[in-house]
């Protein structure tokens, strides 16, 4: 099963000079060899050929060899609790149970096996092709994942964050955020990560009385500071490019109690003007005098959903800048949206439509599936959702095993346009010894 280890044993006659175990490149999606010995870790569902060779004293000549097939299966979904919240982030997916436990898969810091198939970088990273429970965390009532950080809200309303990438404490330490403020929801900067060194995530949290506090996770961590102004808000969302230093671009947007949108940051703010020359810390009213029920940001894109089910988007600073809210061309009406490089939404019949901003913004295309959805989360570029039929599902190219179905095999392109692979159920949890 995925996550299990097995020790292979050879039987030989005579006095061998040395034994060499190895797996072929394609088998690395299924098993990983631990410490160059005969112990193998099941990293993904499938069948792998394991070979052992008897070599002479020089190590250059093979005296004899043999092979065996090793089958790895994904754990059943029944071995873990169902998710009440789901989040597809950059190279990673996470879900939260009704008990406030967090499970993650893909590029997470909790897996012991090395995923040697690195698709964006030339080095290996840690991967999980099925969900793994993140132990040692408090019970949460809400969580959100960003590029380099994941944060949750404890039952007491405290913000608690941990690094989302398998690296050193350069991405921030695990623990409570140092502030006396209490939060009802929060948003972690989401978008492509082009440079691990100097990676930062802006996090903003909403208090029960409508104030917003923002802080920074990563190489240059800051303490929460209240966003200026007397406006009271009902939700907040953050997106950006985690490039580090002065090249980091982010945008935070919030809705006031009447649904008017306000934005701040270093990217364009939706008021019809280009990006500010320096960080805008005071919220600026988004143009168009529109009112939104919800708002979603990811990368350098922002979208708002009206009570009529129409979607307006702005941003896209690095493709074709959309400096003010622009109506997405479609006749379908939405009841939920999610943005992060890919744009997706649940329409009135609970099916899902997605679109991209390249080479133009929209139009939405229906996802081919028999599932109906209660929640959707657009990642980069995988997408995950909760279905009315029961299974939690993901779809996309499966970079780093982000589909969570037990497979490490890449099944499609890793960039926009939108993924066309059908949604597949997320597997059960990897149980650590």
N, C-alpha and C positions, 0 to 999 in steps of 0.2 A: 504494500500500500504506500501511497505517497507519504513521505516523512519517515518511513521505516528504514532500518539498515539491515543488511544481510552480510554475513561473512562467507565467502567462497572458500572451498578447500580443495586442494589438488592431491592426487595420489600418484606417486611415481615409484618406479623400481630403480635400484642402483643408488648412486650418490650424485644428485644433480649439483651442478656448480651454481645455479641461480635460477629463480623463477621470476618472470616478468608478467604482470597483469596489465591489461589495457582494454579500452573501449574506443570504438570509432567515433568520429566527430558527430555523426547523426545520432548516436546513442546518448550523447550528453544531454539531450532534451529529456531523457528518461531516467538515467542514473548518473551519479557523480562518484568518483573514486575518492576515498578519504585517506589522506596521508600516504598516497602512493602504494597502499597495501591491498590486501584481498577483501577489504570492507567497502561496500557500496551503499550509497544513499539513494532512495527513490525520490527523484525530483519532479517527475512528471509521468502521467499515465502513458503506457505504451509498452513495446517489447524491445529490449536491448540485447545485443550480442556481446557477451563477455568472453574475452580470450585470455588464455594463459600460455606462456611459452617457456620452455626449458632451454636455457642458453649455456654456451660453454664458458670457460673461465675468462675469455676476453669480453664476453657480453655482446659480441658482434655476430655470432653464428647461432642459429636456431637449431637445436637438436630434435625437439619435438614440440608440438603444440596441440591444444584442444580448445573447444569453445562450448558455451552453454547459453541458452536463451533465458533471460530474466524478464518476467512480466510484472509491471507495476500498474496498480489500479487506483482510482481516486476514491477517497472515503465517501460514504453516502451522506447526503444532506441531513439525514435523520440523526447523525451523531453530534449535532450542534443545535443551539436555539435558532429560531427564525430571527431575521433582522427587521427592526422597526424603522431604522434609518439606514440609508446607503449613500456612499460617497465615492465617486470615481475621480481620482486625482491624477497628477502627472506620474505615470508608470506604476500606479498603485491603486488598489481598491480597499475600502474598509466598510464594515457594517457594524451596527450597534444593536444589541438585543434589548428586549423589554426590561431586562434586569440592569441595563446600563453597562454591559460588558462590550468591549471593542475587539473585533476580529479584523485582521488585515491580510492581504495577499498581494502578490506581485513583488515589487521592489521595496521590501520592508526590512527593518533592521533586526528582525527576530529569527530569521532562518539560518540554520547551521550549514547549509550546502552552498557551494559556490556555483553561480549560474555563469557558465563560461561563454554563453552567447550574449554578448553585449552589443546592442544594436545602435546606440547613439555614441558610445565611447569605445575606446580600444582596450579597456580593461574590464575585468570581471566585476560582478556585483552580487550581492545576496538576493536570492529570489525565493518566493513561495508560490507554487502553482495552485494551492488551495488555502482557504482561510486558516489563520493561526490566531489563537486568543492571545492578546497582549496582557500578560500577567503583571501584577504589581501596580496597577492603576486603580484610582478610586472609581466609584460608581458614578456614571454620567447620566444627565438628562438631555444632553445635546452635544454634538461634536461636529467638527469640520476639518477637512484636510486641505493643505496647501502644497506648494512645491517642495518645501524642505521642512515643514512643520505640520503637526496635527495638534489641535487644541480641542478641549472639551469643557463643558460646564458641569461642575459637581452638583450634587443635590443641594448643597448650601449656596449655590450661585457663584462659586469661585471659578476662575479660569485656570486651567491646568494644561500645560503644553509639553510636547516631547518631540525630538527630532524624527523626521519621517524618512530620512535617507540613511543607509548603512555606512556611517562614517564616524568621525570623531565628534567631540563636543563642539566642533566648529559650527554645527547647525543648532546649537542650543542644548541646554541640559534639560532633563526630565524634572518636572515639578510645578508647584503652584506659581502663578504669575504674581509678583510682589505688588499688590494693590489692595486697598480697602473696598474698592468698588465691587459690586455684585452684578451678575449679568443674566439675562434671559436668553440671549443668543449671541453668536459671534461668527465672524467670517475671516478665514485665513487667505492671504493672497494666493491666487491660483493662476498658473500660466506656465509656459515652457521654461525650462532651466537650461540656459546656454553656457553656464560657467559655474561649476561647483565651488571654486574658490571665490569667496566673497558673496556667496548666495545669502540673500535676505528675504524674509517674508514679512509683509506688513499685516498685522492682525487688528481688527476692530471689533469691539464688543458693545452691545446695547444693554443699558441698565433698565430696571423695571420702571423708572421714571422718565425714560426717553432720552437720556444723555448717551453720548457715544465716547468711548475711550479707545485710543489706538496706541499700539506699540510695535516694536520691530523684533523679530526673531532672526537668528543666524549669526554671521560673523560680527555684526555691529548691533548688539541687543540694546534696546531702550526700555524704559519703564512706561507703563500706561500714562497717557496724557489725555485730558478731556478735549474733545474737538470744540473749537471756539464757536460762539454764537448762542442765541437764546432759543433757537428752534428745537422743538421736541420731535423725536423720530420714532418710527415703528419697526423699521428693519434696516439692515446695512449689508453691503456686499463689497468685496475687494478683489481686484484682478491686477495682473501686471506681468512683467518679465523679470525674473529673478537673476539679474546679471551681476549684481554686486557693485558697490561703490557708486560713483556718479552716473553710471550707465543704467542703474536699476530704474525701471519705469513702472509706476503703479497708478491706479486710480481707485478711489473708494467712492461709493455712491450710497445714499440713504434716502428713504422716503419719509416725509413728514407725516403728521397725523391725518392730513388731507390727501396724501398720495402724491404730492409734488416731489420731484427728484432734485437732489442736490449732490454735487460731486466735488472732490478735492484730490490733490496729489500732484504727480509730475507728468502725467499723460493729459491728452485733451479732455475737456471737462463736459462736453456736450452742450456748451453755450454758444456754439457757432464759431469759436476762435480756435486757433492751433494750440498745441500744448504750451503751457507757460514756460518761461525761460528759467524759472526756479520753482521749487515746491510751493504749491498753493495749499496753505493749511486751513484757510477759512472756506467752508462750503460755498459753492457757487451754484445758483439756480440753473438747471438744465433748460434749454430753450424749448419753445413750442407750447408752453402753458398746459402740458398734458398732466393727467392724473393716472397713477398706476396702482394696481393692487399688489404687485410684487416686482422685484428687480433682481437681476442676476448678472454677475461680472465674471469674466475669465480671460486671461491674457489681456490684451488691450481692447477688448470688446465689452460693451454693456448693452443690456436689453431690459425693457420694461414691459409689463403685461397690463393692459387696461381691463376694466370691468366688462368691456364688450368682447374680450377675448382676442383683441388685436395686439400685435407685438411691434414695438418700435425699438430700433437699435442705433447705437452710435459708437464711435471709437475707430477701431481697425487702423490705428495710426501708421502701421508699417506696410500695409497693403494699399488700399485706396481709402484715405481718411474720410470718415463720415463724421463731420463736426457737429451735427445736430441730429436729434432723433428722426429716424427715417422708417416709415412703415414697411414692414416685410410683406412683399406681394404674395397674397394667398387668399383663398376663399374660406379656408378652414379656420375655426376659432379655437383658441387655446385656453386651458385652465391651469397650466403650470409650465414653466420654462427653466432651462438650465444652459449656461454658457461656459465654454472653455475651449476656444479654438474651433470646436464643433458646437453648433447651436441645435438644441433639441427641445421639444415641447410635447406635452400631453394634450390632445384635443378633446372635444366634448364627448366623443364616444370612447374615450380612454385608450385609443391607439396613439402611436408616437410618430411624429414627423421631425425630420432633422434637415439642416442646411448648413452651408459654410459661407465664409466671406470672400472666397477666392474661386474664380476670378471676379465674382460679384456677390453681393449680399442677397442670398436666397436664389430661387424660391424653395420652400420646404418640400421634402420628398418623404412619402410614407415609408416607415420601416416595415419590411416584409416579415411578418410574424403573426401567429395566432394569439399571442399574449395580449392582455390588456393591462394597463399600468395605473398604479396609484401614486408612484413617485419615480422621478427620473434624475439622473446625475450625469452630466456630460464631462468626460475626462479628456485626456490628451494622449492618444486619440480614442481610447476605449470609452464605452458608455455603459452604465449600469442602471438597473431599475428594480423596483418592487412591483410584482404583478398581482392582479386580482385573483388569478388562478392559483397563487401560492408561491411558486418558485421565485427566488431572487435570480436575476439574469444579467449577463453582460454580453457585449458584442464589440467587434473591432479586430485589429490585427494581432492582438495578444502579445504585445511587447512585454517581456519579463513575466509572462504568465498572468497578466492582469485580468484575463477572463475568469480566473478563479475556478475553472472547471477541471483542473488536474493536468492540463496539457501545457507544455512549454513550447509547442510548435507555433511558429509564426504563420498566420493564415491569410494575411493581406497586407496592403501597403500601409506604412506607418505614418502617413501624413494626409492632409486634406486632399481631395474631397472626402465627403462623409463615408464612413465604413458601410459596406454593403453586405457583410456577413450576417447571418441570422443570429438572434440572441440565443445563448445557451445557459442552462441552469448552473449556478455556482455550487461547487461540491461541498462536502462536509469538511470538518476542521482537521487539520494536521495535529495529532496528539503528540506532544513532546514527552520523551521518557523522563 
